[in-house]
Amino acid sequence: MPRLTDARVSAISPPASGQEEHPDDLVKGLRLRVGAGGRKAWIVRTRAGQKQINKTLGPYPLISLATARDQAREFLIALAREGEVRGKRTFGELADHWINNVAKARNKSWRNQERRLEIYVLPKWRNTDLASIRRADVRDLIDSVDGIVAPGRALAIIRTLFRYAMARDWVDASPAEAISNPSQDVPRDRFLNMDEVARVYRAADMMGYPFAGFLKLLILTGQRRTEVASMRWADIDLTAGTWVLASQDTKSARAHLVPLSPQAVALLKATPEFGPYVWSSDGQTHTKCYSQGKAKLDKLLTASGGEMKPWRLHDLRRTAATHMVRLSVSELVVGRVLNHAPQGVTARTYALHSYEAEKRAALAEWADEIERSVALPPAG
């Protein structure tokens, strides 16, 4: 078994499916878990009496090999002294258990739930003892979440996990109950007009890699934010002008073929390749700095032409759909471009290449419309 080193850990490639574990030969029980999506995390697996114990230490590279070894040693020493560490469990352990044993098995959009935990909750509570979390802690965390809808979604996922912990007798009561919802999901109808699209497209040039290309491809393809952000070079054929998303990479859990317009192909050909992901800041994980990038973009837009009516990155998907319909693309084809659910078993199962020509024509016409608008002088 080759010894784990920083270079070897960094170079480990994800499996084609499922998860792989790479044990450490210096600290018995320490393992690097690598998922098919490229996510790497440190865990400790050992036994206390007749019971197997799995403890998640945290993600790599946030936790380095040396730090993981130190934390694993501390945990194993405490376990040897105190048995099962008095049955204490952290919120991170609860989240990991719920994702692996409930969400993945029952919910096709479990990646969204995992992402909400990673963004809103785990940075503050990953190593926090479940029994120590009080209602005031929940309220303080929710108050710290920015946005209109995000606080309510964060509270919902916290409630779900604590109810699961109660059902397993890990806690006696849930601190997330009796807290009123801070927001309600309201359907949005915001889309950008072509002057606004042109402003955003021009401002993207001032953002630099990776956000500039990510933003432009978000506009050109009309796909979901995380799907574009996690785009992999292996899924792209620049010669054929195609991008194929596997079922596990889409919110709808359906494989999806996105024809790439000549403008999208040119953009990708001009993009440097630093690792498996097209848009990456560290060469190993895909870009995730949506809020920071959007805030910087808004400042550039205001400086270059005044404030725009409030909008979100997801509105670009609605924008692409709205303008394709305006350009006389049928709603059926637009739905296929957006990977909305087709009707019928045959359509759902064998639809990867169906409507490819129509989707290609629609996205090409949309890209041409963007190019015309960007080339025009700013309105006024």
C-alpha positions, 0 to 999 in steps of 0.5 A: 500500500503506497504511503499517502503524501500531499502530492499523492492525495492531490493527484488521486482521481475520482472513481467512475461511480460511487466512492473509494477509500484510501487508508493511511498507513501511519494512522490506522483508521484514517482514510481519504474518501473520494467520491465520483464527483471529485469531492475528497474528505477525511474519515476515521473508521474504527471499532469501540467494543462491538460497534463500528464507529465512523467519524468525518473529519472534514473535506480535503484540501481544507483539512490537510493530510498532516492536520487529518492525522493529528485530528485522527490521533486525538479522536482515537486516543479519546476513544481509547480512554473514554469508550465511545466518547460518551455517545457525543455526536457532532452536527457534521456527523449527523449531516453525513449520516443523514445524507448517506442513509436518507437523502441519497436513497430517497431524494434525487435532489440530495446534492442541493441539500448537501450543498445548502448544508455545506454553504449555510450550516457546516462552516459553523456547526461541523464540529459542534456537539449536537446536544449543545445547540440551543434555539438561540444558536439556530436563530443566530445562524439563520439571521446570519444567512443572506438573501430572501429565500436562503434563510428559510431553506437553511432553517428547513434543512436544520429542522429536518436533520434535528427531527432525524436525530430525535428519531434515532435518540441522538437528541431529546428535543429539536432546537429548530422547532418553534422558530418562525420561517424567515421567508417564503419561496415566491415564484420569480418572473424576472428576466433580463432584457437584451440591453441588460444581457449585453451589459452583463456580457460586457461586464463579464470581460472585466471579471477574469477567470473563472467567473467571466467564462462561467457567467458567459456560458451560463447566458449562452447555454441557459443551464443551471448555475451548478451544472455550468459551474461543475462542467468537466472537460471530459464531458465536452466535445469541442469538435462535435460542439456538444456537452453531455451531463450525466444523470447524477450531474443534473437536478432532474436526474436525467442525462442531458445533451447540450449542443454548444453554439459556435460562440460557446465553443470559441469561449471554451477553446480560449479557456485555460485547462487547469484540471478536471473542471472547466471553471476552477480556482484551485485545479481540483474543485469547481468554482463556488464563489457565486455570491462574491462573484455576483457582488463584484459584477454588480459593482462593475455594472453600476460603475459602467452604466448605473444600477440594474433592477435587482436580479439573480444568476438563476434569472439568466436561465429564465432570460435565455428561455424567454428570449428563445421563445421571443425568437420563435423557438417552440416552447417544446424545444425550449423545454428540451434545452432546459432539460425539463421533464419530457412526457412518456417512458420512451421520451424520459429514457431514450431522449438524450439525442432527441431534438438535438438538431432543434436544440442546436438551432435554438441555442445558435439563434440565441447566441447570435442574438447575444452577439448582436446586442453586445456589438450594438452601442449601449442604449442611450 
